[in-house]
Every structure is written in structure tokens, then in C-alpha cells.
Amino acid sequence: MARRLLSLALLSGCTANQDLDLGALPADDECSSEDAQGSKCTVQLLQQKKQARLLAGSDWVELIEGAECPSTGEITCEKDGDSRHFKFPAGVFTVERQVSIPPNTIIEGASNPNGDDKTSKPDYDSQTVFVATAGVSDSSACYCQNLEKSWLPLSPSNPYHCQDLTNEQVTSLRKGFLMFSNTVVKNIAFQGKDTLRPSDNGALCGGGVFETPGCVHNQCLFPHLQTGDGKPVTNVRIENVRLNDYSSDPAHASQLAVWTAQTTDTQTPTSEVHVKNLVAMFLHADGINFHGFVQNAVVDDTYIQNTGDDIYAVWGSHFDTRGIVFQNSVGVDAGRARSNHYGSCVAVYGAKEATFRNLVCYAPEQNTVDCYDNKHRGETCNGCLGIIKESFDADYSSSVFTFTGNEFYNLKWSPQNGHPVYDLTNPQRNPRPEVCNNEWTRGGLVIKTGDATTTPADDDATTPPADNTPSTYKSLGGIAKEEGNGVGSPKYGCGLECCQAYCTEQAQCHSFAWSAKYASC
């Protein structure tokens, strides 16, 4: 009797171009090998199962992006009001482009791929795994239409990387999920196949496994280039997902895990983005980056290692970005994927309010030799747990950032078969500062540090103080009490007024020692 389980076929691949075999037969479909019609019967049964296998393969995209809620094959759909809830079986599903998750859509895989030890690889035979069919491997690929030197103005000697990028090309390059309002993706794994970060994505413009709609260029210089409808979204949830340790190829990864794109709507934020229990084992660029006008976004219980840039980032520029919380999460080895040339566990590039609570960060040695941003001895290369940057039009004139309950450790690691292998046991405290701000000197920025717990009831903890009276200083005759030790990192190339402003920004700083000879404090 010819009898096979459909589940065996699903676990073996489930791609549309895969040849059908007897594994497609369910347990109750039988053909007699003794019957003269046995061969014909087998073919008929296989043909009956063909559409189910196709939908379980690459055609799952059409199912998700459509408006209906069919239950076809092993992918089921339940309708609850306006919401569609798709449930995927264990198996491997190919991703050929960026897939739009329409409003009011839930995608749920077979089970949570992350255990108590987030560094342990799951049994992928029991998981729902989405795998990119190809990835970026050309360092000169047209990706964002950035200037070749993004920090300098356009000129004949500083042209754009390219000027012929299309939305179709963008969709093809960014393999992953584009999340619209009221969407959920949970209990899945994803494997990217990018082998590098193209130079045109040096000034980051996206490439996340999970993205929200918006401009392709990070400053919306080309309004015709956008993902989805380019509009802000609300209520996006990403939960129990695992990225980039399904492949055995040490070069395969995604650009970043989560990216909220800036939009052209300066009045409406992308809001209520919630990320919980995300694990990313390798990324070519950032970990999670809340970019543009974002409000009320929370990252919780997350583990990210081996990035090519910052791990937990807020890039709010001059927008009213607030209600950002990163908490109860771990960051390991920021910048490793680009040889520690740039990266911090936490980085802020403009925002009005954000909280970084109960984070554990493991950092390699600070790169003081060839950090891409060599100011202040290369502090952007793991010089501190969190760094405040003035670049990208950041405005901190009325900003409040809270750092509380965080731990900063030295990193122990070794290379093995092309992968970095980490030893996070018995860590040693890292003596580098928790927060560095050596760039913003125009006042108004409040940085709160300490072990006190901020609760939702503490409204005062997330709003700037009402009293904006400038701080005043007087000479102590050459002796400064405690000299600001333990408050912040040294400030170099800074005059007396600059040092006064710097001390004012540090909530714990009440006095400082200033050297006219060395222009430092």
C-alpha cells in the first residue's frame, strides 16, 4: 500500500518549484500497487494535492496579500470581524521579495522558536521558517540613492550612488515583511541571504526583516520612492521571532531586524510598534532602529548579537519622537560584522524622550584606531553603553533620556568556522561610561541615570522640567568637589562655556575641573 503523511512533505521543503512525490499523500489516500490502475490512481491523488503544496510554498504570498480568508492545504485562516488570522505549519517557506502584511492581518507560525536560553538554536524541524531566495552580494548595488559621501553636499565630485532606483527594485532587494496597521507576526524564524552591507546603505535606509511603510531614502529626498503606500501606521506587533541562524553559511544575514521608515507626513507618527522576544544572531547593519517620527514604541525581552552597527537605536532627528522604551534586553558585540568600525549597544540620533531600562550590553574593546567616526577617541565604536549623537539634524533642546538599571560588561569571544562564538558567563564590568554626550552643547537636554525604577505613574520622569532657568557656576579656587567623577566621560576641545553646558546636561554633575591649557573638563 502506498501511504505517506503530508506533514513529512511539508517538513522537507514546501517550495512551489519542488517536484511532487509520494510524500504528498495523506494517510487515508491509498492506491494498490497490485491494481492495474494503481499508477493512474497515484497520479490523480498527487494532482489533487498539488494546489495545497503550491500554497504552502511560494504562493503563500498571494494568500497573505489578498483580501480573502481561505483555509487551503496546511495554511489555515480564521476570520474575526475585520481581522484575518493565518496559521502556518512547521516547514520552510521561500521569500522572493518584501511581502506586504495588509491591515488587520495576523501571521502565526507553528511555535515559539526561542527558549529560555536565547542563544540556543531550536529544532528547526518543528518551526515555521521563512527563507530569502537570494540576497545582496554586490557592494555597489543601488539601494537607497544616497550620496556617495552622505555627510557632504551634492557636487560633481560627490554624486549619488545611483539615480535610477525603482520601487520594484526596492521590493526585490528588501526580502522580509512590510507591516501595515493592526498587524502581528509571531512564532516564526527568518533567514536572510545578504552577504554584505552595500555602500549605498551606509547611511542606513532600511533592509529590515520587519519594516513599516515610508520613504526609501532616509530623509525622503525622493518622494516617488516609497515602500507600501508610504504612510504612517499604528499597532504593529512582532513577537517570538528568530533571525539568521537557520543557514550554515556564516555570511548570510539580513541588513537589520526592525526598521520604521520616515514618512512625508510630519504631523502623524508611526506609533504603537511593539517588539517582544526577538532574537537576531547576525545582522549586517543595525539591530532595531526606530527611524523618523515614531511614538510609543517598545522593545522588550530581546536578544541581538553580532551587528554591523548600533544594536538598539532611536533616529528621531528633529521630530517629536517620544514614548520610546527599550527594556529587559541584551545586546552583544555591536559593530562586529564590520570589524568594529562603528557601533554602540544603544545610540540616539535625535528624539524628545526615550527610556533605556534593564539592558545588558557586552562590548569589545573600544576601537580608538580606525573607527569610522574618530571623534573623541572613536567613542562611537563601543566607547560607552549608550551614545547621544548630534548628526542627522538631531535636536535635543527639550529632550529627556532615562538610563536605569543597565549593566555594561567586557566581551569574551573567539572565531569559529567563520562565526563569532561568545562566552557570556562570569562577565567582568566594563569601566567605560554608561552614557556619552560629547556633541550636543546647546542646552535643554536632560539625561537621567541611576538604578531608580521609572513607573508609568512617574509622569515627571518623561517630561522636561518646567524650570528652564540657566545653571550658574562659580570658581571653587582650583578644587572641584569630586570633579564630576562617575558622571560622564571627559570632554575635549571644550572651552569654559562649553564645559558649563556639558555639566548642566548631566543630571548628577554639580561641579567640574576645567583646564584652559588643554581645553578639556
C-alpha positions as CSV (number, residue, x, y, z in Angstrom):
1,M,0.0,0.0,0.0
2,A,1.3,3.4,-0.9
3,R,0.8,5.7,2.2
4,R,2.7,8.8,3.3
5,L,1.9,11.7,5.6
6,L,1.5,15.2,4.2
7,S,3.4,16.6,7.2
8,L,6.5,14.8,6.1
9,A,6.4,16.6,2.8
10,L,5.9,19.9,4.5
11,L,8.9,19.5,6.7
12,S,11.0,18.6,3.7
13,G,10.7,21.9,1.9
14,C,7.3,23.2,0.6
15,T,8.5,25.2,-2.3
16,A,6.5,25.8,-5.4
17,N,9.1,24.5,-7.8
18,Q,9.7,21.3,-5.9
19,D,8.7,18.1,-7.7
20,L,5.8,16.3,-6.1
21,D,6.4,12.9,-4.7
22,L,4.6,10.2,-2.6
23,G,5.2,12.4,0.4
24,A,2.3,14.5,-0.7
25,L,-0.2,11.6,0.0
26,P,-2.1,11.8,3.3
27,A,-2.6,8.8,5.4
28,D,-6.1,8.0,4.3
29,D,-5.4,8.1,0.5
30,E,-4.4,4.7,-0.8
31,C,-3.6,3.1,-4.2
32,S,-2.9,-0.6,-4.7
33,S,0.4,-1.4,-6.4
34,E,-1.3,-4.6,-7.5
35,D,-4.1,-2.8,-9.3
36,A,-3.5,-2.2,-13.0
37,Q,-4.9,1.3,-12.4
38,G,-2.6,1.8,-9.4
39,S,-0.2,4.1,-11.3
40,K,-3.0,6.2,-12.7
41,C,-4.6,6.4,-9.2
42,T,-1.3,7.7,-7.7
43,V,-1.0,10.4,-10.3
44,Q,-4.6,11.6,-9.7
45,L,-4.1,11.8,-5.9
46,L,-0.9,13.7,-6.3
47,Q,-2.6,16.2,-8.7
48,Q,-5.3,16.7,-6.1
49,K,-2.7,17.7,-3.6
50,K,-0.7,19.9,-5.9
51,Q,-2.5,23.2,-5.2
52,A,-2.2,22.7,-1.4
53,R,1.6,22.3,-1.8
54,L,1.9,25.3,-4.0
55,L,0.1,27.5,-1.5
56,A,2.3,26.0,1.2
57,G,5.3,27.1,-0.9
58,S,6.0,30.5,-2.6
59,D,2.3,31.1,-3.4
60,W,1.6,31.7,0.3
61,V,2.5,35.4,-0.6
62,E,-0.6,35.7,-2.8
63,L,-2.7,34.2,0.0
64,I,-1.4,36.8,2.6
65,E,-1.5,39.8,0.3
66,G,-5.1,39.1,-0.9
67,A,-8.3,40.2,0.8
68,E,-9.9,36.8,1.4
69,C,-9.5,34.3,4.3
70,P,-9.4,30.8,2.7
71,S,-8.1,27.8,4.5
72,T,-6.1,26.0,1.9
73,G,-3.9,23.0,2.5
74,E,-2.0,23.3,5.7
75,I,-2.2,27.1,6.0
76,T,-5.4,27.9,7.8
77,C,-7.3,31.2,8.1
78,E,-9.8,32.3,10.7
79,K,-11.9,35.5,10.4
80,D,-12.7,37.6,13.4
81,G,-14.6,40.7,12.3
82,D,-12.2,42.6,10.1
83,S,-9.2,40.6,11.2
84,R,-7.7,37.6,9.3
85,H,-5.6,35.1,11.4
86,F,-3.3,32.9,9.3
87,K,-1.7,29.9,10.9
88,F,1.3,28.3,9.2
89,P,2.6,24.7,9.8
90,A,6.1,23.8,10.5
91,G,8.1,24.0,7.3
92,V,10.2,26.1,5.1
93,F,8.6,28.9,3.1
94,T,10.5,30.9,0.5
95,V,10.6,34.7,0.4
96,E,11.4,36.2,-3.0
97,R,10.7,39.9,-2.2
98,Q,9.3,42.2,0.5
99,V,5.8,40.8,1.4
100,S,3.1,43.3,2.5
101,I,1.1,42.3,5.5
102,P,-2.2,44.1,4.9
103,P,-4.1,45.9,7.8
104,N,-5.8,43.6,10.3
105,T,-3.7,40.5,9.4
106,I,-2.1,38.1,11.8
107,I,0.6,35.6,10.8
108,E,1.3,32.9,13.3
109,G,3.8,30.1,13.0
110,A,3.9,26.6,14.5
111,S,5.7,27.5,17.8
112,N,7.9,29.9,19.6
113,P,11.5,29.4,18.3
114,N,13.2,30.9,21.3
115,G,13.8,29.1,24.6
116,D,14.9,30.3,28.0
117,D,18.5,30.3,26.6
118,K,18.0,32.6,23.6
119,T,21.4,31.7,22.2
120,S,20.4,28.0,21.7
121,K,19.4,27.1,18.2
122,P,15.9,25.5,18.1
123,D,14.9,22.2,16.5
124,Y,14.0,23.8,13.1
125,D,12.0,20.7,12.1
126,S,9.3,21.9,14.4
127,Q,9.5,25.6,13.3
128,T,7.9,27.8,10.7
129,V,10.9,29.2,8.8
130,F,10.8,31.9,6.1
131,V,14.0,31.9,3.9
132,A,15.1,34.5,1.4
133,T,15.7,33.1,-2.0
134,A,18.6,35.4,-2.7
135,G,20.4,38.4,-1.2
136,V,22.6,41.4,-1.8
137,S,26.2,40.5,-2.6
138,D,27.3,43.5,-4.7
139,S,28.8,46.2,-2.5
140,S,28.0,48.8,-5.2
141,A,24.3,47.8,-5.5
142,C,21.8,50.7,-5.9
143,Y,19.9,50.5,-2.6
144,C,18.9,54.0,-1.3
145,Q,20.1,56.6,-3.8
146,N,22.4,58.1,-1.1
147,L,25.2,60.5,-1.9
148,E,28.5,58.7,-2.2
149,K,29.6,60.7,0.8
150,S,26.4,61.2,2.7
151,W,27.9,63.7,5.1
152,L,28.9,66.1,2.3
153,P,26.6,68.2,0.0
154,L,25.9,67.1,-3.6
155,S,28.6,68.2,-6.0
156,P,30.3,67.0,-9.2
157,S,32.8,65.2,-7.0
158,N,30.1,63.8,-4.7
159,P,27.3,62.4,-6.8
160,Y,24.5,60.0,-5.8
161,H,25.4,56.3,-5.8
162,C,22.6,55.9,-8.5
163,Q,19.6,57.8,-9.7
164,D,17.5,55.1,-11.4
165,L,16.3,53.1,-8.4
166,T,12.6,51.9,-8.8
167,N,10.1,50.8,-6.2
168,E,10.1,47.4,-7.9
169,Q,13.8,47.0,-7.3
170,V,13.4,48.2,-3.7
171,T,10.8,45.5,-3.1
172,S,13.0,42.8,-4.6
173,L,16.1,43.9,-2.5
174,R,14.3,44.0,0.9
175,K,13.2,40.5,1.5
176,G,11.0,40.4,4.6
177,F,7.7,41.7,5.9
178,L,6.2,45.2,5.4
179,M,3.8,45.7,8.3
180,F,0.7,47.8,8.0
181,S,-1.6,48.9,10.8
182,N,-3.1,46.3,13.2
183,T,-0.8,43.5,12.1
184,V,1.0,40.8,14.0
185,V,3.8,38.3,13.1
186,K,4.6,35.8,15.8
187,N,6.2,32.4,16.3
188,I,8.4,32.3,13.1
189,A,12.0,32.2,12.1
190,F,13.6,34.1,9.2
191,Q,16.8,33.6,7.3
192,G,18.3,36.4,5.2
193,K,20.8,35.9,2.4
194,D,22.5,39.2,2.1
195,T,26.3,38.7,2.3
196,L,27.2,42.4,3.0
197,R,26.0,45.9,3.6
198,P,26.1,47.8,0.3
199,S,27.9,51.1,0.4
200,D,24.6,52.8,-0.7
201,N,23.1,51.6,2.6
202,G,26.0,53.1,4.6
203,A,23.7,56.0,5.6
204,L,21.0,53.5,6.6
205,C,17.8,53.5,4.7
206,G,16.4,50.1,5.6
207,G,16.5,46.4,4.7
208,G,14.8,45.1,7.8
209,V,13.2,41.7,8.2
210,F,10.3,43.8,9.6
211,E,9.6,47.3,8.2
212,T,6.8,49.8,8.3
213,P,5.9,51.8,5.2
214,G,7.6,55.1,4.3
215,C,10.3,56.7,2.3
216,V,13.1,54.6,0.7
217,H,15.6,57.4,1.3
218,N,16.3,58.1,4.9
219,Q,15.4,61.8,4.6
220,C,12.7,61.4,2.0
221,L,14.6,63.2,-0.7
222,F,12.8,61.2,-3.4
223,P,9.1,61.1,-2.6
224,H,8.3,58.8,-5.5
225,L,10.5,56.1,-3.9
226,Q,8.5,54.5,-1.1
227,T,7.6,51.2,0.5
228,G,3.9,50.3,0.5
229,D,1.7,53.4,0.5
230,G,4.4,55.4,2.3
231,K,2.0,56.4,5.1
232,P,2.4,56.1,8.9
233,V,0.9,53.0,10.6
234,T,-0.1,52.1,14.1
235,N,-0.4,48.9,16.2
236,V,2.3,46.7,14.9
237,R,3.3,43.6,16.9
238,I,6.3,41.4,16.4
239,E,6.6,38.6,18.9
240,N,8.6,35.3,19.4
241,V,10.7,35.6,16.2
242,R,14.2,34.4,15.5
243,L,16.5,35.7,12.8
244,N,19.5,34.4,10.9
245,D,20.8,31.2,12.4
246,Y,19.0,28.7,10.2
247,S,21.6,28.8,7.5
248,S,25.0,27.3,8.0
249,D,26.6,29.9,5.8
250,P,28.4,32.4,8.1
251,A,27.9,35.3,5.6
252,H,24.1,35.0,5.3
253,A,22.1,37.6,7.2
254,S,19.6,40.5,6.8
255,Q,20.5,44.2,6.9
256,L,18.7,44.7,10.2
257,A,15.9,43.3,12.3
258,V,13.3,46.1,12.6
259,W,13.2,49.4,10.7
260,T,10.5,52.1,10.9
261,A,10.8,54.3,7.8
262,Q,10.5,58.0,7.9
263,T,7.4,59.2,6.1
264,T,6.5,62.5,4.4
265,D,3.7,63.0,6.9
266,T,5.2,65.3,9.5
267,Q,2.0,65.5,11.6
268,T,1.3,61.9,12.1
269,P,3.7,59.5,13.8
270,T,4.2,55.8,13.2
271,S,3.1,54.5,16.6
272,E,2.5,51.6,18.9
273,V,5.2,49.3,17.5
274,H,5.8,46.5,19.9
275,V,8.7,44.0,19.7
276,K,8.9,41.2,22.2
277,N,11.2,38.2,22.4
278,L,13.0,38.9,19.1
279,V,16.3,37.1,18.7
280,A,18.8,38.1,16.0
281,M,22.1,36.2,15.7
282,F,23.7,38.1,12.9
283,L,22.9,41.4,11.1
284,H,24.9,43.4,8.6
285,A,23.7,46.8,9.9
286,D,21.6,47.8,13.0
287,G,19.6,45.7,15.2
288,I,16.4,47.7,15.8
289,N,16.1,51.3,14.6
290,F,13.1,53.5,15.2
291,H,13.7,56.0,12.5
292,G,11.7,59.1,11.7
293,F,8.6,60.4,13.6
294,V,7.8,57.5,16.0
295,Q,5.8,57.5,19.2
296,N,5.0,54.8,21.8
297,A,7.3,52.0,20.6
298,V,8.5,49.3,23.0
299,V,11.2,46.7,22.7
300,D,11.1,44.0,25.4
301,D,12.8,40.7,26.2
302,T,15.0,40.8,23.1
303,Y,18.5,39.4,22.3
304,I,20.6,40.7,19.5
305,Q,24.3,39.9,18.7
306,N,26.9,40.4,16.0
307,T,25.6,43.5,14.2
308,G,27.4,45.8,11.8
309,D,26.2,48.9,13.5
310,D,24.3,50.0,16.6
311,I,22.1,47.4,18.3
312,Y,19.3,49.5,19.8
313,A,18.8,52.8,18.0
314,V,16.5,55.8,18.0
315,W,16.9,58.0,15.0
316,G,14.2,60.7,15.5
317,S,16.2,63.6,14.0
318,H,14.2,66.8,14.8
319,F,10.8,65.1,15.1
320,D,8.6,64.8,18.2
321,T,9.7,61.2,18.7
322,R,8.8,60.1,22.2
323,G,7.5,57.2,24.3
324,I,10.3,55.0,23.1
325,V,11.3,52.2,25.5
326,F,14.0,49.6,25.2
327,Q,13.9,47.3,28.2
328,N,14.8,43.9,29.7
329,S,17.0,43.1,26.6
330,V,20.6,42.0,25.8
331,G,23.0,43.4,23.2
332,V,26.2,41.7,22.3
333,D,29.1,42.9,20.2
334,A,27.8,45.9,18.3
335,G,29.8,46.5,15.1
336,R,31.4,43.1,14.8
337,A,30.0,42.4,11.4
338,R,32.0,45.4,10.1
339,S,35.2,44.8,12.1
340,N,34.1,47.1,14.9
341,H,34.4,50.2,12.7
342,Y,31.1,51.7,14.1
343,G,28.5,50.6,16.6
344,S,27.2,51.0,20.1
345,C,24.8,49.0,22.2
346,V,22.5,52.0,22.4
347,A,22.5,55.0,20.1
348,V,20.3,58.1,19.8
349,Y,20.2,60.3,16.8
350,G,17.6,62.8,17.9
351,A,14.4,62.2,19.9
352,K,12.3,64.1,22.5
353,E,12.0,61.3,25.1
354,A,13.2,57.7,25.4
355,T,13.9,55.2,28.2
356,F,16.6,52.5,28.3
357,R,15.8,50.2,31.2
358,N,17.4,47.0,32.4
359,L,19.6,46.4,29.4
360,V,22.7,44.1,29.5
361,C,25.3,45.1,27.0
362,Y,28.6,43.2,26.2
363,A,31.1,45.3,24.3
364,P,34.5,44.5,22.7
365,E,37.5,46.8,23.1
366,Q,36.9,50.4,22.1
367,N,38.3,51.0,18.6
368,T,40.4,54.1,19.1
369,V,42.5,53.5,15.9
370,D,40.2,53.4,12.8
371,C,36.7,54.0,14.0
372,Y,34.7,55.5,11.1
373,D,33.8,58.4,13.3
374,N,37.1,59.1,15.1
375,K,35.9,62.0,17.2
376,H,36.6,61.6,21.0
377,R,38.9,58.7,20.5
378,G,36.3,56.8,18.5
379,E,33.7,56.6,21.2
380,T,31.1,55.6,18.6
381,C,33.0,52.3,18.4
382,N,31.8,50.9,21.8
383,G,33.2,53.8,23.8
384,C,30.1,53.7,26.0
385,L,27.0,51.7,26.6
386,G,24.8,54.5,25.1
387,I,25.8,57.4,22.9
388,I,24.0,60.6,22.1
389,K,24.8,61.9,18.5
390,E,24.2,65.3,17.0
391,S,24.3,64.1,13.4
392,F,21.3,63.9,11.1
393,D,19.7,67.2,12.3
394,A,19.2,65.9,15.8
395,D,17.6,68.4,18.1
396,Y,17.8,67.9,21.9
397,S,16.7,71.3,23.0
398,S,13.8,69.9,25.1
399,S,14.8,66.2,25.3
400,V,14.8,63.8,28.3
401,F,16.5,60.4,28.2
402,T,16.4,57.9,31.1
403,F,19.1,55.2,31.6
404,T,18.3,53.0,34.5
405,G,19.2,49.5,35.8
406,N,21.6,48.8,32.9
407,E,24.7,46.6,33.0
408,F,27.8,47.0,30.9
409,Y,30.3,44.2,30.5
410,N,33.5,43.3,28.7
411,L,33.0,40.8,25.9
412,K,34.7,37.4,25.7
413,W,34.6,35.9,22.2
414,S,36.5,33.8,19.7
415,P,36.1,33.0,16.0
416,Q,34.9,29.5,15.0
417,N,34.1,28.4,11.4
418,G,33.5,31.9,10.3
419,H,31.2,32.7,13.2
420,P,32.0,34.7,16.4
421,V,31.4,32.5,19.4
422,Y,30.6,34.3,22.7
423,D,31.2,33.4,26.3
424,L,28.8,35.4,28.4
425,T,29.5,33.6,31.6
426,N,31.0,35.3,34.6
427,P,31.3,38.7,32.8
428,Q,33.6,41.5,34.1
429,R,32.3,45.0,34.5
430,N,33.2,47.4,31.7
431,P,34.7,50.6,33.1
432,R,33.6,52.8,30.1
433,P,30.8,55.3,30.7
434,E,27.1,54.3,30.6
435,V,26.2,57.4,28.5
436,C,28.4,59.6,26.3
437,N,27.3,63.0,25.1
438,N,30.2,65.0,23.7
439,E,28.4,66.6,20.8
440,W,25.2,68.4,22.0
441,T,26.3,71.6,23.8
442,R,23.3,73.9,23.2
443,G,21.4,73.1,26.4
444,G,18.0,71.7,27.1
445,L,19.0,68.0,27.1
446,V,18.3,66.1,30.4
447,I,19.9,62.7,30.8
448,K,18.7,60.8,33.9
449,T,20.8,57.9,35.1
450,G,20.7,55.6,38.2
451,D,19.1,52.5,39.4
452,A,15.8,54.0,40.3
453,T,12.9,52.3,38.6
454,T,10.6,54.6,36.5
455,T,7.0,53.5,36.6
456,P,4.1,54.6,34.3
457,A,2.8,56.7,37.2
458,D,6.0,58.8,37.2
459,D,4.9,61.3,34.6
460,D,7.6,63.7,35.7
461,A,10.2,61.2,34.6
462,T,9.3,61.5,30.9
463,T,8.7,65.3,30.6
464,P,11.3,68.0,30.7
465,P,11.4,70.1,33.8
466,A,9.3,73.3,33.8
467,D,12.1,75.3,35.3
468,N,14.5,76.3,32.4
469,T,16.5,78.8,34.4
470,P,20.1,78.6,33.2
471,S,22.5,77.0,35.7
472,T,25.2,79.3,37.2
473,Y,28.7,78.4,38.2
474,K,31.4,80.0,40.5
475,S,35.1,79.3,40.9
476,L,36.0,77.0,43.8
477,G,39.6,78.2,43.9
478,G,41.0,75.4,41.8
479,I,39.3,72.5,43.7
480,A,36.2,70.9,42.3
481,K,34.3,68.5,44.6
482,E,34.6,65.0,43.1
483,E,35.4,66.7,39.8
484,G,32.3,65.1,38.2
485,N,33.8,61.7,38.5
486,G,31.4,58.9,37.6
487,V,29.0,61.3,36.0
488,G,30.1,61.4,32.3
489,S,33.1,60.9,30.1
490,P,35.8,63.6,29.7
491,K,35.1,66.5,27.3
492,Y,37.9,67.5,25.0
493,G,38.2,70.6,22.8
494,C,35.8,72.4,25.0
495,G,36.0,76.0,26.3
496,L,34.7,77.1,29.7
497,E,31.2,77.8,28.5
498,C,31.1,74.5,26.7
499,C,32.1,72.7,29.8
500,Q,29.5,74.5,31.8
501,A,26.8,73.4,29.3
502,Y,28.1,69.9,29.4
503,C,27.9,69.7,33.2
504,T,24.4,71.1,33.1
505,E,23.3,68.3,30.8
506,Q,24.5,65.6,33.2
507,A,21.9,65.3,36.0
508,Q,24.5,64.3,38.6
509,C,27.1,66.9,37.7
510,H,27.4,69.7,40.3
511,S,31.0,70.8,39.7
512,F,33.8,70.2,37.2
513,A,37.5,70.7,36.8
514,W,38.4,72.7,33.6
515,S,41.8,73.1,32.0
516,A,42.4,76.2,29.9
517,K,45.7,74.8,28.7
518,Y,44.2,71.6,27.3
519,A,40.6,73.0,26.7
520,S,39.1,70.0,28.5
521,C,37.0,69.1,31.5
